[in-house]
Amino acid sequence: MVTVLRTDELVKYYGDRLAVDGISIEIAEGEAYGLLGPNGAGKTTTISMVCGLLTPDRGQVEIGGHRMATDPYAAKALVGFVPQDLALYPDLTARENLNFFGRLQALGGADLKARVAQVLDTAGLTDRADDRVESYSGGMKRRLNIAVGLLHRPKLLVLDEPTVGVDPQSRAAILDAVQALNREGMALLYTSHYMEEVERVCQRVGIVDQGKLMAEGTRDELIGLVGQRDRVLLGVDGDAHALADHLRKIDGVGEVAVEIGALRVLGDDARRSLPRMLELAERAGATVTTVEVTRPTLESVFLHLTGRGLRD
């Protein structure tokens, strides 16, 4: 796969405080990568260096084969940045904002007009395109912020906490739009301290705390790293002990505990093993009345690695 972003041992100090401590990541074309961590973990500083807004004290940023340090114009041209703070002119309409920012990106004429129409459609704002931004809701402003970042067809879209301060409906719309862009092949660097957003949007995740990349990988890889397993609670009528003996023979099933009217099962992949559990219940002369599956979360991985909650 084609690498869109590569960072090599990024380091950044603010005075004597080490904000980013040797962060190295790679993002391929069509991949969504999430930086997950609490406020103050170093996420925004990292993406500011990726976008060329901050100069690393040490380390390199390379985008599409162009080094930010030696070829900044070519590197920045491949990046669309959606900042945490809204970067819009409230007294202009959405269309006027987009035309202005498009011209800053050297777009013009029919191409600019077409791109403005396309990104307004992506953001779901076509019917409000000629209303002033000051009349927009918080969620609409956030969606327009994303539209600005998309105007120049970036190879990498960087989103810093794009759903901060919006209502649940707007949040869902933003996440849907981001996922659609990724499915179309755009590389994403997505930062958040909401683990459910990162789990939904990103194929790979880097867990950041105190400026360090503590671990990275897919959700399942991260969970496997700390030995977390799925938990299944089966409500059972009939011979629970006989069923427990059958379940212990399933590949990937670890502990099986018998309780009054129930079984607690600890295993590697409940989605794979659950159909087999239900099949064996009939063989054991038992009826499964309820099923409850609890899967490990990225928050549990984070707590294991850092001992801190995500929303400190």
Secondary structure, DSSP 4 states (H G I P E B T S, - for coil): --EEEEEEEEEEEETTEEEEEEE--EEETT-EEEEE--TTSSHHHHHHHHTTSS--SEEEEEETTEETTT-HHHHHTTEEEE-SS----TTSBHHHHHHHHHHHTT--HHHHHHHHHHHHHHTT-GGGTTSBGGGS-HHHHHHHHHHHHHTT--SEEEEESTTTT--HHHHHHHHHHHHHHHHTT-EEEEEES-HHHHHHH-SEEEEEETTEEEEEE-HHHHHHHTT--EEEEEEEEE-HHHHHHHHTTSTTEEEEEEETTEEEEEES-HHHHHHHHHHHHHHTTEEEEEEEEE---HHHHHHHHHSS-TT-
